Amino acid sequence: MAGTEDDLSIGLFGDPSWLPFEQIHRLLWQRLSGDPHVAAVDLTEVLATLVPSMRRSRRFFTDRELLPLEFWNDHDLEWRDDRLVVVRQPAHVLDRADVIEGFVGYAWLPKLAEVWPTVFASMLAQELSPQAPSPEAPELEQPQPPPGNSKATTWVHYAVKRWPREKDEGSSEYVARLLRHAPRKWSKHTIQNALSEEAKSCRQSLP
């Protein structure tokens, strides 16, 4: 995939207006459809007609590509084995639909807010409004990232402070989110072990 610049930002470190497919799907599932399969169908439909989408390599920061609407003419989002996947539809109905791996998909929040204002409008308003630090809660300094060649345990110690786990986020979802920020191609098992070590260290430091 070749990263290209357009009216939509696909800069080196991305833009908060790009939401991961998994996050969008979870919100549609929980707040609208009540069914993960229906939510996947609904999201595919708007990506094919109204909402810009992007894919990004899991390995390289600069490997990004805006997807044309036509991409979704022969690709679909599906809920399989308790996870959201992108599948390429076969040329013949009897052929197998292949799951496309190796990238993370994103969709453009401003357009999502137009299609589903009850779900995404508040998220867009929060992004656009300036966040002034509260007098009672001074702004916290962001932790400094460790070198790119650091061990997984060192990086996870930084990552849990930089990207803390959300209230309703499952453990597998949190691991997947951390993997998107990881400077190296670690496996889920590596991150899970590092998180376990981090939790153990936190418990031992308690009085």
C-alpha positions as CSV (number, residue, x, y, z in Angstrom):
1,M,0.0,0.0,0.0
2,A,1.3,3.4,-0.9
3,G,0.6,6.3,1.4
4,T,-0.9,9.3,-0.5
5,E,-2.0,12.7,0.7
6,D,-5.5,14.0,0.0
7,D,-8.0,16.3,1.6
8,L,-8.3,13.7,4.4
9,S,-5.3,13.5,6.7
10,I,-3.3,10.3,6.5
11,G,-0.2,11.8,8.0
12,L,2.5,9.8,9.7
13,F,0.8,9.4,13.0
14,G,-2.8,9.6,11.7
15,D,-5.6,11.8,12.8
16,P,-8.2,11.3,15.6
17,S,-10.9,11.6,12.9
18,W,-10.0,8.2,11.7
19,L,-11.8,5.5,13.8
20,P,-10.9,1.8,13.6
21,F,-13.5,-0.4,12.0
22,E,-13.6,-2.5,15.2
23,Q,-14.5,0.5,17.4
24,I,-17.2,1.7,14.9
25,H,-18.6,-1.8,14.6
26,R,-18.8,-2.3,18.4
27,L,-20.7,1.0,18.8
28,L,-23.2,0.2,16.0
29,W,-23.7,-3.3,17.5
30,Q,-24.2,-2.1,21.1
31,R,-26.2,1.1,20.4
32,L,-28.2,0.4,17.2
33,S,-28.5,-3.0,15.7
34,G,-28.0,-5.3,18.7
35,D,-26.4,-7.9,16.4
36,P,-22.8,-8.0,15.3
37,H,-23.6,-9.5,11.9
38,V,-26.1,-6.8,11.1
39,A,-23.7,-4.1,12.3
40,A,-21.0,-5.4,9.9
41,V,-23.5,-5.3,7.0
42,D,-24.6,-1.7,7.8
43,L,-21.0,-0.5,8.1
44,T,-20.0,-2.1,4.8
45,E,-22.9,-0.4,3.1
46,V,-21.9,3.1,4.2
47,L,-18.3,2.5,3.3
48,A,-19.4,1.6,-0.2
49,T,-21.5,4.7,-0.6
50,L,-20.8,7.6,1.7
51,V,-18.0,7.2,4.2
52,P,-14.3,7.5,3.3
53,S,-12.1,4.6,4.5
54,M,-8.4,3.9,4.9
55,R,-6.2,0.9,5.5
56,R,-2.9,0.9,7.3
57,S,-0.2,-1.7,7.5
58,R,0.4,-3.4,10.8
59,R,4.1,-3.2,10.3
60,F,5.0,0.2,8.8
61,F,3.9,3.7,10.0
62,T,4.0,5.2,6.5
63,D,2.2,2.4,4.7
64,R,-1.3,3.8,4.4
65,E,-3.8,4.1,1.6
66,L,-7.2,5.8,1.1
67,L,-9.6,3.2,-0.2
68,P,-12.0,4.2,-3.0
69,L,-15.7,3.5,-2.6
70,E,-15.3,0.9,-5.3
71,F,-13.1,-1.2,-3.0
72,W,-16.3,-2.2,-1.2
73,N,-17.9,-3.5,-4.4
74,D,-16.1,-6.8,-4.0
75,H,-15.1,-6.6,-0.3
76,D,-17.3,-6.9,2.8
77,L,-17.0,-6.6,6.5
78,E,-18.1,-9.8,8.3
79,W,-18.4,-11.1,11.8
80,R,-16.6,-14.4,12.0
81,D,-15.4,-16.4,15.0
82,D,-16.1,-13.4,17.3
83,R,-14.1,-10.9,15.4
84,L,-14.6,-8.4,12.6
85,V,-12.8,-9.3,9.3
86,V,-12.6,-8.0,5.8
87,V,-13.3,-10.6,3.1
88,R,-12.8,-10.5,-0.6
89,Q,-15.8,-11.8,-2.4
90,P,-15.0,-14.6,-4.9
91,A,-15.6,-14.4,-8.6
92,H,-17.8,-17.5,-8.5
93,V,-20.4,-18.2,-5.9
94,L,-19.0,-21.6,-5.2
95,D,-15.5,-20.3,-4.5
96,R,-14.3,-19.4,-1.0
97,A,-14.4,-15.8,0.2
98,D,-10.8,-15.0,1.4
99,V,-10.2,-13.1,4.6
100,I,-7.8,-10.2,4.0
101,E,-5.2,-9.9,6.7
102,G,-2.2,-7.7,7.4
103,F,-3.8,-4.3,7.7
104,V,-6.1,-2.2,10.0
105,G,-9.1,-0.4,8.6
106,Y,-10.3,3.0,9.5
107,A,-13.3,5.2,8.6
108,W,-13.7,9.0,8.7
109,L,-15.6,10.3,11.8
110,P,-17.1,13.5,10.3
111,K,-19.0,11.4,7.7
112,L,-20.0,8.7,10.3
113,A,-21.5,11.5,12.3
114,E,-23.6,12.5,9.3
115,V,-24.9,9.0,8.8
116,W,-25.4,8.0,12.5
117,P,-25.6,11.3,14.5
118,T,-27.0,9.6,17.6
119,V,-23.9,7.5,17.8
120,F,-21.0,9.6,16.5
121,A,-22.0,13.3,16.7
122,S,-21.0,13.6,20.3
123,M,-17.6,12.1,19.5
124,L,-17.1,14.6,16.7
125,A,-18.1,17.5,18.9
126,Q,-15.7,16.4,21.6
127,E,-12.9,16.1,19.1
128,L,-13.5,19.6,17.7
129,S,-14.0,21.4,21.0
130,P,-10.8,22.7,22.7
131,Q,-9.9,20.9,25.8
132,A,-8.7,23.3,28.5
133,P,-7.0,21.9,31.6
134,S,-9.1,22.1,34.7
135,P,-7.7,24.2,37.6
136,E,-8.5,21.2,39.9
137,A,-6.9,18.7,37.6
138,P,-3.7,20.1,36.0
139,E,-2.7,18.6,32.6
140,L,-0.6,15.5,33.0
141,E,2.6,15.3,31.0
142,Q,2.6,12.5,28.5
143,P,5.1,9.7,29.2
144,Q,8.1,9.6,27.0
145,P,8.2,6.5,24.7
146,P,11.1,4.1,25.2
147,P,13.5,3.3,22.3
148,G,12.1,1.2,19.5
149,N,14.3,-1.7,20.3
150,S,13.1,-2.0,23.9
151,K,11.6,-5.2,25.3
152,A,7.9,-5.7,25.2
153,T,7.6,-5.3,29.0
154,T,9.3,-1.9,28.8
155,W,7.1,-0.7,26.0
156,V,3.9,-2.0,27.7
157,H,4.8,-0.1,30.9
158,Y,4.8,3.1,28.8
159,A,1.8,2.1,26.7
160,V,-0.6,1.5,29.6
161,K,0.0,5.1,30.7
162,R,-0.2,6.5,27.2
163,W,-3.2,4.5,26.1
164,P,-5.1,3.3,29.3
165,R,-7.7,0.6,29.0
166,E,-11.2,2.0,28.5
167,K,-14.0,1.2,30.9
168,D,-16.0,-1.2,28.6
169,E,-13.0,-2.5,26.7
170,G,-12.4,-6.3,26.8
171,S,-8.9,-7.7,27.3
172,S,-8.6,-8.9,23.7
173,E,-9.8,-5.6,22.3
174,Y,-7.2,-3.8,24.5
175,V,-4.4,-6.0,23.3
176,A,-5.4,-5.4,19.7
177,R,-5.5,-1.7,20.3
178,L,-2.0,-1.7,21.8
179,L,-0.7,-3.7,18.9
180,R,-1.8,-1.0,16.5
181,H,0.6,1.4,18.4
182,A,3.4,-1.0,18.9
183,P,6.8,0.0,17.3
184,R,7.6,-3.6,16.4
185,K,5.6,-6.6,15.1
186,W,4.9,-8.4,18.3
187,S,2.3,-11.1,18.7
188,K,-0.8,-10.8,20.8
189,H,0.7,-13.4,23.2
190,T,3.8,-11.3,23.7
191,I,1.7,-8.2,24.6
192,Q,-0.6,-10.3,26.9
193,N,2.4,-11.6,28.8
194,A,3.8,-8.1,29.1
195,L,0.5,-6.8,30.4
196,S,0.4,-9.6,33.0
197,E,3.9,-8.7,34.1
198,E,2.8,-5.0,34.3
199,A,-0.2,-5.9,36.4
200,K,1.9,-8.0,38.7
201,S,4.4,-5.2,39.2
202,C,1.6,-2.8,40.0
203,R,0.1,-5.1,42.6
204,Q,3.6,-5.6,44.3
205,S,4.0,-1.8,44.5
206,L,0.8,-1.3,46.4
207,P,1.3,-0.6,50.2
